[in-house]
């Protein structure tokens, strides 16, 4: 298992929400991060890192 750090930008909070993803690979980390982003309309962006290195980021489009 690999550990990824996930930071989620949510307009209800002044700082990003921190969570950890314990998954088998980067693909699964992306799936879970995207699910986190799109499951709530208040969330605007998600960033995933492994060992401090940026692996993936996605922003919700305004339209």
Order of alpha helices (4+ residues) and beta strands (2+ residues): beta-beta-alpha-beta-beta
